[in-house]
Amino acid sequence: LLAGGAATLAISQTSNGDKLTAQEIFQKAQDAYAALSSYGDEGKTVATVNGRTLTTTFTIKLARPNLYRIEWRQEVFPGYANEGSVWSAGNGNFLKMGNGAAHDEESRESALGGATGISGGAAATIPGTFFKMNWGNQLGGSIADKKQQPDEKVGNVDCYVFTSELKGTTTTLWIGKKDFLIHQMRHVTSAEAVKAAMEQAAKVTGVSHKVAPQGITSIETHESISVNQKFSPSDFAP
């Protein structure tokens, strides 16, 4: 899906700004995404839910002003996979699951929002940041809510690491020290938060679940990042 000869980013293993403040790091990251004409990657999300591990592989392709295509595949159990795609080639916003017909969505936000959960988060994290959307943008919000942790590597990429907490979920973000792009994100939701969400849902739906809630962990990793490749709208079509 990332055809066209775009060079993969050369990532230095040395830092070019160890003394940057959190504010400066996030500003550089915001500027890095804003300067891109296009973005592509391959990756996976590994989620642990109620003791079961689900792996979703995905590819992302984005270009300005409003072109995108995200495809994913999740092995649910032997012989069955959750797979689909969401895209805009400039003539509408579409969401397709498996062999079903493409559904015409009314906006980019509704298309990507509808694909977020079933794509393992791939339709939200990078698209929301690249397009600087009201939701999904990992570089938005108050810097004061984000705590800087010791630097770590994602693969061979040196990264700044930040955590934040909201309603029982701890989010960790890995930002490349050389390219200032997001290389990994982790969500850890406590069992207590899951229980509270289930109880709230039960009040709305009238359906309760007797299974004891467990915590949820999801790790989303982005690799083979390529930027500023020249695309045409046809590159995003099915």
C-alpha positions as CSV (number, residue, x, y, z in Angstrom):
1,L,0.0,0.0,0.0
2,L,3.0,2.3,0.4
3,A,4.1,1.9,-3.2
4,G,5.8,4.6,-5.1
5,G,9.4,4.5,-4.0
6,A,9.1,6.7,-0.9
7,A,12.2,6.5,1.2
8,T,11.7,5.2,4.7
9,L,12.8,7.8,7.2
10,A,16.4,7.4,8.3
11,I,16.3,7.4,12.1
12,S,19.3,8.5,14.0
13,Q,20.0,6.6,17.2
14,T,21.3,9.8,18.9
15,S,19.3,12.6,20.3
16,N,19.3,16.0,18.8
17,G,17.6,17.7,21.8
18,D,17.9,16.0,25.1
19,K,17.4,19.2,27.0
20,L,14.1,20.2,25.3
21,T,11.2,20.9,27.6
22,A,7.9,18.9,27.3
23,Q,6.3,22.0,25.7
24,E,9.1,22.2,23.1
25,I,8.9,18.5,22.3
26,F,5.2,18.6,21.7
27,Q,5.5,21.8,19.7
28,K,8.2,20.2,17.5
29,A,6.0,17.2,17.1
30,Q,3.0,19.3,16.1
31,D,5.2,21.2,13.6
32,A,6.6,18.0,12.2
33,Y,3.1,16.6,11.3
34,A,1.9,20.0,10.0
35,A,4.9,20.2,7.6
36,L,4.1,16.8,6.0
37,S,2.3,16.6,2.7
38,S,1.8,12.9,3.1
39,Y,2.4,10.1,5.5
40,G,2.4,6.3,5.4
41,D,3.2,3.4,7.7
42,E,2.6,-0.2,8.7
43,G,2.0,-1.4,12.2
44,K,0.1,-3.5,14.6
45,T,-2.0,-3.2,17.8
46,V,-1.8,-5.9,20.4
47,A,-4.7,-5.8,22.9
48,T,-5.2,-7.9,26.0
49,V,-8.9,-8.2,27.0
50,N,-10.2,-10.5,29.7
51,G,-7.0,-12.6,29.4
52,R,-7.3,-12.9,25.6
53,T,-4.7,-11.4,23.2
54,L,-5.9,-9.9,19.9
55,T,-3.5,-8.7,17.3
56,T,-4.5,-6.2,14.6
57,T,-2.2,-5.4,11.7
58,F,-2.8,-2.3,9.7
59,T,-1.5,0.1,7.0
60,I,-2.0,3.8,6.9
61,K,-1.8,6.2,4.0
62,L,-2.6,9.9,4.4
63,A,-2.2,13.0,2.2
64,R,-3.4,16.6,2.2
65,P,-5.9,18.1,2.1
66,N,-8.3,15.2,2.8
67,L,-7.1,11.9,1.3
68,Y,-6.7,8.8,3.4
69,R,-6.8,5.0,3.4
70,I,-6.5,2.7,6.4
71,E,-6.7,-1.0,6.1
72,W,-6.7,-3.6,8.9
73,R,-6.9,-7.3,9.7
74,Q,-7.5,-8.9,13.1
75,E,-7.3,-12.7,13.6
76,V,-10.3,-13.3,15.9
77,F,-10.1,-17.1,15.9
78,P,-8.8,-19.7,13.4
79,G,-10.7,-19.4,10.2
80,Y,-12.2,-15.9,10.9
81,A,-10.6,-12.5,10.7
82,N,-12.1,-9.0,11.3
83,E,-10.8,-7.0,8.3
84,G,-11.8,-3.8,6.6
85,S,-10.9,-0.4,5.3
86,V,-11.8,3.2,5.5
87,W,-10.9,5.8,2.8
88,S,-11.4,8.9,0.9
89,A,-10.1,9.3,-2.6
90,G,-11.6,12.8,-2.8
91,N,-15.1,11.8,-3.8
92,G,-16.6,10.9,-0.4
93,N,-15.8,9.0,2.8
94,F,-16.3,5.3,2.9
95,L,-16.1,2.4,5.4
96,K,-16.1,-1.2,4.4
97,M,-16.1,-4.3,6.5
98,G,-15.0,-7.7,5.2
99,N,-16.8,-8.7,2.0
100,G,-19.7,-6.3,2.6
101,A,-20.6,-3.3,0.6
102,A,-18.8,0.0,1.2
103,H,-20.9,2.4,3.4
104,D,-21.0,6.0,2.4
105,E,-20.2,8.1,5.5
106,E,-21.3,11.8,5.7
107,S,-17.9,13.1,6.8
108,R,-14.2,12.2,7.4
109,E,-14.9,12.3,11.2
110,S,-17.8,9.9,11.1
111,A,-15.8,7.5,8.8
112,L,-12.7,7.4,10.9
113,G,-14.7,7.4,14.1
114,G,-16.7,4.4,12.9
115,A,-13.5,2.6,12.1
116,T,-11.6,3.4,15.2
117,G,-12.5,0.5,17.5
118,I,-12.6,-2.2,14.8
119,S,-9.2,-1.1,13.4
120,G,-7.4,-1.5,16.7
121,G,-7.2,2.3,17.0
122,A,-5.3,2.7,13.7
123,A,-8.1,4.9,12.2
124,A,-7.7,7.5,15.1
125,T,-4.2,7.9,16.4
126,I,-2.2,9.0,13.4
127,P,-5.0,10.3,11.2
128,G,-6.3,12.4,14.0
129,T,-2.8,13.8,14.6
130,F,-2.0,14.3,10.9
131,F,-5.2,16.1,10.1
132,K,-5.2,17.8,13.6
133,M,-8.8,16.7,14.2
134,N,-10.9,17.5,17.3
135,W,-10.5,13.9,18.5
136,G,-7.7,11.4,17.9
137,N,-5.1,14.1,17.9
138,Q,-2.5,12.7,20.3
139,L,-0.6,16.0,20.5
140,G,-3.5,18.2,21.6
141,G,-4.7,19.0,25.0
142,S,-2.8,20.4,28.0
143,I,0.9,19.7,28.3
144,A,0.5,19.9,32.0
145,D,-1.5,16.7,32.0
146,K,1.4,14.8,30.4
147,K,4.3,13.5,32.6
148,Q,7.7,12.9,31.0
149,Q,9.2,9.5,31.7
150,P,12.8,8.2,31.0
151,D,13.6,7.9,27.3
152,E,13.1,4.5,25.7
153,K,13.5,2.9,22.3
154,V,10.8,1.6,20.1
155,G,12.7,-0.9,18.0
156,N,15.9,1.0,17.2
157,V,14.3,4.4,17.5
158,D,15.2,6.6,20.4
159,C,12.0,8.2,21.8
160,Y,10.8,10.7,24.4
161,V,8.1,9.1,26.6
162,F,5.1,10.8,28.1
163,T,2.2,9.4,30.2
164,S,-1.2,10.9,31.0
165,E,-4.2,9.6,33.0
166,L,-7.9,10.1,32.4
167,K,-10.8,8.2,34.1
168,G,-8.9,5.1,34.9
169,T,-6.9,4.9,31.7
170,T,-3.2,5.6,31.5
171,T,-1.9,6.5,28.1
172,T,1.8,6.3,27.2
173,L,3.1,8.0,24.1
174,W,6.5,7.4,22.4
175,I,7.7,10.4,20.2
176,G,10.8,9.9,18.1
177,K,13.8,12.1,19.2
178,K,15.0,12.6,15.6
179,D,11.7,12.9,13.6
180,F,9.3,14.0,16.3
181,L,6.7,11.5,15.0
182,I,4.6,9.1,17.1
183,H,6.1,5.6,17.1
184,Q,4.0,3.9,19.7
185,M,1.1,4.4,22.0
186,R,-0.2,2.3,24.9
187,H,-3.5,2.4,26.8
188,V,-3.9,0.7,30.1
189,T,-7.5,0.7,31.5
190,S,-7.9,-0.5,35.1
191,A,-10.5,-3.2,36.0
192,E,-12.3,-0.6,38.1
193,A,-12.7,1.7,35.1
194,V,-13.9,-1.1,33.0
195,K,-16.5,-2.1,35.7
196,A,-17.7,1.5,35.9
197,A,-18.1,1.7,32.1
198,M,-20.1,-1.6,32.1
199,E,-22.3,-0.4,34.9
200,Q,-23.0,2.9,33.1
201,A,-23.8,1.0,29.9
202,A,-26.1,-1.3,31.8
203,K,-28.1,1.7,33.0
204,V,-28.6,2.8,29.4
205,T,-29.3,-0.5,27.7
206,G,-30.8,-2.4,30.6
207,V,-28.4,-5.3,29.8
208,S,-26.0,-6.3,32.6
209,H,-23.0,-8.6,32.3
210,K,-22.1,-11.1,35.0
211,V,-18.5,-11.6,33.8
212,A,-16.1,-10.1,36.3
213,P,-14.4,-7.2,34.5
214,Q,-10.6,-7.2,33.9
215,G,-8.2,-4.5,32.9
216,I,-7.5,-3.8,29.2
217,T,-4.1,-3.1,27.7
218,S,-3.5,-2.0,24.2
219,I,-0.2,-1.3,22.5
220,E,-0.2,0.3,19.0
221,T,3.1,0.4,17.2
222,H,4.0,2.3,13.9
223,E,6.8,1.1,11.7
224,S,8.2,1.6,8.2
225,I,7.2,5.2,8.3
226,S,7.5,7.1,5.0
227,V,6.7,10.8,4.5
228,N,6.2,13.4,1.7
229,Q,5.5,10.8,-1.0
230,K,3.6,12.1,-4.0
231,F,0.1,10.6,-4.3
232,S,-2.8,11.1,-6.6
233,P,-6.4,10.5,-5.5
234,S,-6.5,7.2,-7.3
235,D,-3.8,5.9,-4.9
236,F,-6.5,5.9,-2.2
237,A,-9.3,4.2,-4.1
238,P,-10.2,0.5,-3.6
